Amino acid sequence: MTKPRIFDEAFHFRARAGTKARLDALRGEVRQGDFIRLLIEEALDRREADNAPDQRGEVPKASKK
């Protein structure tokens, strides 16, 4: 029986010089893909929370377009 695929989206991007070394220093023994996935998911959660409407339904001024 094959293992089900939980993650099915792939991203490829370029980053500033030195980014890989910074990531490697932070991730320790965690697999690179797992570490990057967690970073992206945490950043998305934070952005979504920052841009969520408040109790009155108003979006924070910084995120209004």
SVG drawing of the C-alpha trace seen along z (x, -y; Angstrom):
<svg xmlns="http://www.w3.org/2000/svg" viewBox="-20 -52 45 54">
<polyline fill="none" stroke="black" stroke-width="0.4" points="0.0,0.0 1.4,-3.4 1.6,-6.3 -1.1,-8.9 0.2,-12.3 -0.7,-14.9 1.2,-17.8 0.7,-18.2 1.7,-21.8 5.3,-22.6 6.9,-26.0 10.2,-27.1 11.6,-30.5 14.8,-32.5 15.9,-34.2 18.6,-36.7 22.2,-35.5 22.7,-34.0 19.1,-32.9 19.9,-29.1 22.7,-29.4 20.3,-31.3 17.6,-28.6 20.1,-25.8 21.4,-27.4 17.8,-27.7 16.4,-24.3 18.9,-22.1 18.0,-18.4 14.6,-19.1 14.3,-18.1 14.7,-21.2 11.3,-20.7 9.5,-20.2 11.2,-23.3 10.3,-25.5 6.7,-24.2 6.3,-25.2 7.8,-28.6 5.4,-29.3 2.4,-28.0 3.2,-30.1 3.7,-33.2 0.4,-32.7 -1.4,-32.1 0.1,-35.3 -0.8,-37.4 -4.4,-36.0 -4.8,-36.8 -3.4,-40.4 -5.8,-40.9 -8.9,-39.4 -11.9,-41.7 -12.4,-42.8 -15.6,-42.2 -17.3,-45.2 -16.3,-43.7 -13.6,-46.3 -10.3,-45.3 -7.2,-46.8 -6.1,-50.0 -2.7,-48.6 -4.3,-45.9 -7.0,-48.0 -6.5,-48.6"/>
</svg>
